[in-house]
Amino acid sequence: LTLGMLHWRRGDYERASQFLNNALDLAATLEDNSFEALCFNAIALVQTALGRVDEAIQAYKNAIELSPQQISAWNNLGHLYRILNRHEDALGAFQKAIEQNDSDAQAWNGLGNLYQETGKNDDAIYAYLKAVDFSPDHVPSWSSLGTIYLNNGQLEDALAAFEKAVDIDPKATNAWLGLAKIYQQQGDDEKAGMAYQNVIEQDPGNTMAWNELGDLYKKAGAFDEAAHSYQQALNSNPECSLAYSNLASVHALNDRLAEALPLLKKAIELSNGAKAAAAIWNRLGDVYRQMNDPENA
């Protein structure tokens, strides 16, 4: 079982399946329901990673039937249902986990995530507060609380929640992103920049952090640094329309109009939705106008 889980974590799903199926056979031979349930739970994780959601759901159900008091299978099943937008099924799974152990932070956090995604913010806040009440160091719940408070305009509550998260785990990138947004709203671009840098140190491929950092540099007139940040965003995600558009805007500000054109066209190609595309078309028109090309403008 342990070897199977290690191979799963390494992404070697074939070897993981081999070891886990061997473990399952041994558990059945030993007639150890609790251990057999652990095997099915682990097999479900591998099946999920392989995109075999029906097989994963059945494996979780097998684990639950064998050992309903093991809450990890309930939690994992709820998480999978939530990803599949099967909200009622997810709700039932998390509630079952809480029935087995009403002080389980993972179950309350999963319930909070479900409520947040379905727009029930008050219920989500309650669930997250229950999670941190039972497990005060549960970073995901603190970060999620901060996000809801931020979206509600409760900046002081959001600030406290995000600061709690990074105090517990200085590598909590979601909390640093939230802090950066608060600092920007407060007009403290220096602190915001430091927060984005913290995100990038932990996650060099974080496209959002590079984009936002580029915006701060552009606002400060540091166009070379802004261009570098936007390029890093593109390096991490070559399909990011916003990064192409932002990089083009810096080139335009530096009078490098010819370099801006292909970037804007690529941004339009990758844009998500008519509103986003319209803004880029408008920017492309401005560049053509600056190039004294009224027909294309």
Order of alpha helices (4+ residues) and beta strands (2+ residues): alpha-alpha-alpha-alpha-alpha-alpha-alpha-alpha-alpha-alpha-alpha-alpha-alpha-alpha-alpha-alpha-alpha
